[in-house]
Amino acid sequence: MMEFNEAKQWIQAFTRHIKGNPHDPNFWNNRGKWLVRIGYPELAIGDLCRSRLLIDAAKRRGDEVGDLVQLTVAMSVWYESGQIPNSVLMTPYSDEFRRTVERKLNLEEIQSSVTLADALGLVNAFRESFNICLQASVQFPAQRYFAFKKNEIIDLARRQLVSVSLAGRVHRYSFPWLTTAQWRQSESNAATNSGSPVPDVTTATKAIEAVVRENAPNPLTSLAARYIIPTAAYGSDMTCSLQRTEQDLQLLKQLGVDIFTDERYETWVLTLIRQKYADALQ
């Protein structure tokens, strides 16, 4: 209980940090780490995917989000060092600026890979966990952890007598660290629009799309979420995996959602929509 209470405090703290500075991959990484520690790997995968997207953006010159990440990461390094950056360091794309950012981003990428491999293993997404370790061991050969983790994943898959290609499993949890009144709002008190049609949906992904298109202040009390009507069932659509999480984030981006700043569509919200879809199939 003590560890959970500590984790709850850290999760809430990093949630506040993310809200204040959503383009710092360190905050997403650390919240993901604490989510794994208390048994919420499927939510950690969402945070770690966002961290990796930010890191990838920072590597692309001229990318708007990447520029924000580079400045954020560089400022965090300067803050930690206790030194005030001079005009040369503040010049984007100067050699010193790039080296400073690159070192920090490499550390963040290593951390995200470690935690992501653990999270994917915990949801039985062994092939994806193995691939993360394989990529990281090539990219960061000095990090011996990834070679060790690859063997651990293979052994774990064999012990559980499941294929390493297993897509993942669905978790059904409540999220007791949430305190924001917006997410505690009861469905009976939620504002509704009786004139809006409730679409039939064929997959959990379509359910998420319907919720986003409604653009309600609280997605979980939107008409689309409250009255999900499935017309078909595809089991793989409800599994927890890196591929599924990346597809969800890509869908949100296509629908115009800022996946770093719009807290309405954090991973736990998407998870609950998928659970609602699964429940509606029963």
NORFENZI-V706429 format. One record per run of one state. SS is the DSSP state (H for helix, E for strand, C for the rest). FROM is the first residue (numbers start at 1). TO is the last residue. If there is no record, write none. Layout:
SS;FROM;TO  SS;FROM;TO
This chain:
C;1;1  H;2;20  C;21;24  H;25;37  C;38;40  H;41;58  C;59;63  H;64;81  C;82;94  H;95;122  C;123;125  H;126;139  C;140;144  H;145;159  C;160;180  H;181;184  C;185;186  H;187;189  C;190;199  E;200;201  C;202;203  H;204;214  C;215;218  H;219;221  C;222;222  H;223;226  C;227;228  E;229;230  C;231;234  H;235;238  C;239;241  H;242;254  C;255;262  H;263;265  C;266;266  H;267;281  C;282;282
